[in-house]
Amino acid sequence: MSDNNSPIQNNPKRNNFQIVIAEDDVSIANLLKLQLEIAGYKVEVANSGNQAVKTILQLKPSFILMDINMPELNGFEVIDELKKQDYDMRSFKLIFLSNSSTPGDITKAKEYSAGYKIKAELSPKELIDVIDSSFNL
């Protein structure tokens, strides 16, 4: 693991992976997108639950950063909707993002075989390290 304060380094291998950020807070979504693009990932943002479902079905991402509380459908409902549409749930890695460490949400994330991260505690470098490790980069 590298220092969390070190600058984000671009890795051309990351360009092979599509990430969808489902986040209704536009400032957070844009910041995450910028950080991941600097690192070399291809990134698309969805700002609502319904938009997340459409974007995921269209782009078939390798990784999804899913906010839990969003308009229309929450993050768990987005995943449930993908399952209803027979989407291949093994085709991507998933991390739920939240503003709090609600025990019920943490437990539910585990039921979805997903990671769970608190937005305020997640440094850009840590986020990239987590995503990189899921792709063995």
C-alpha positions in Angstrom: 0.0 0.0 0.0 1.3 3.4 -0.8 1.1 6.6 1.1 -2.5 8.1 1.1 -1.1 11.6 0.6 0.9 10.7 -2.5 -0.4 12.1 -5.8 -2.6 9.9 -8.0 -0.6 8.2 -10.6 -2.0 7.3 -14.1 -1.8 3.6 -15.0 -2.7 2.8 -18.6 -3.9 -0.6 -17.6 -6.8 1.0 -15.8 -8.2 2.2 -19.1 -9.4 -1.3 -19.7 -12.0 -0.9 -16.9 -15.3 1.0 -17.0 -16.5 2.4 -13.7 -20.0 3.7 -13.0 -20.5 6.1 -10.1 -24.1 6.2 -8.9 -24.2 9.3 -6.7 -26.9 12.0 -6.5 -24.5 14.7 -4.9 -23.1 16.2 -8.1 -20.1 17.7 -6.3 -19.1 14.3 -4.8 -19.8 12.5 -8.1 -17.7 15.0 -10.1 -14.8 14.8 -7.6 -14.8 11.0 -7.7 -15.0 11.0 -11.5 -12.1 13.4 -11.8 -9.9 11.4 -9.4 -10.6 8.1 -11.1 -10.1 9.6 -14.6 -6.7 11.0 -13.5 -5.8 7.5 -12.4 -6.7 6.2 -15.9 -10.1 4.6 -15.4 -13.1 5.2 -17.8 -15.8 6.7 -15.7 -19.5 7.5 -16.2 -21.8 9.1 -13.6 -25.4 8.5 -12.8 -27.2 10.9 -10.5 -30.3 8.9 -9.7 -31.3 5.3 -9.1 -33.2 5.0 -12.4 -30.3 6.6 -14.3 -27.9 4.2 -12.6 -29.9 1.2 -13.8 -29.9 2.5 -17.4 -26.2 3.4 -17.3 -25.2 0.1 -15.9 -27.3 -1.9 -18.4 -25.9 0.2 -21.3 -22.2 0.3 -20.3 -21.8 -3.1 -18.4 -19.1 -1.7 -16.1 -16.4 -3.6 -14.4 -16.9 -1.7 -11.1 -19.7 0.3 -9.5 -19.5 2.8 -6.8 -23.1 3.0 -5.5 -24.5 5.6 -3.2 -27.1 4.2 -0.9 -29.4 7.2 -0.6 -30.5 8.5 -4.0 -33.7 9.7 -5.6 -36.1 7.3 -7.3 -34.3 4.1 -6.3 -31.8 3.7 -3.5 -28.5 1.8 -4.1 -29.9 -1.5 -2.9 -33.0 -1.1 -5.0 -30.8 -0.4 -8.1 -29.0 -3.8 -7.5 -32.4 -5.5 -7.0 -33.6 -4.0 -10.3 -30.6 -5.3 -12.1 -31.2 -8.8 -10.7 -34.8 -8.6 -11.9 -33.5 -7.9 -15.4 -31.3 -11.0 -15.2 -28.1 -8.8 -15.3 -25.0 -10.8 -14.7 -24.2 -9.9 -11.1 -20.8 -11.5 -11.3 -19.7 -9.2 -14.1 -18.8 -6.3 -11.8 -17.3 -5.4 -8.4 -19.5 -3.3 -6.1 -18.9 -0.8 -3.3 -21.7 0.9 -1.5 -21.0 4.5 -0.4 -22.6 6.2 2.5 -22.4 9.2 4.7 -22.8 7.2 7.9 -21.9 3.8 9.3 -25.5 2.5 9.8 -25.2 -1.1 11.1 -28.2 -2.1 9.0 -26.7 -0.7 5.8 -23.4 -2.4 6.5 -25.1 -5.8 7.1 -27.2 -5.3 3.9 -24.1 -4.5 1.9 -22.5 -7.8 3.0 -25.7 -9.6 1.9 -25.0 -8.2 -1.6 -21.4 -9.4 -1.4 -20.3 -5.7 -1.6 -17.9 -3.5 0.1 -19.1 -0.6 2.2 -17.2 2.7 2.6 -17.9 5.9 4.4 -17.5 8.8 1.9 -15.9 11.2 4.4 -13.3 8.6 5.5 -12.3 7.5 2.0 -9.2 9.2 0.6 -8.8 9.3 -3.2 -5.7 7.1 -2.9 -7.5 4.5 -0.8 -10.4 4.4 -3.2 -8.0 3.8 -6.1 -6.1 1.1 -4.1 -9.4 -0.7 -3.4 -10.5 -0.6 -7.0 -7.0 -1.6 -8.3 -6.8 -4.5 -5.9 -10.1 -5.9 -7.3 -8.5 -6.0 -10.7 -5.1 -7.2 -9.5 -3.4 -4.0 -10.7 
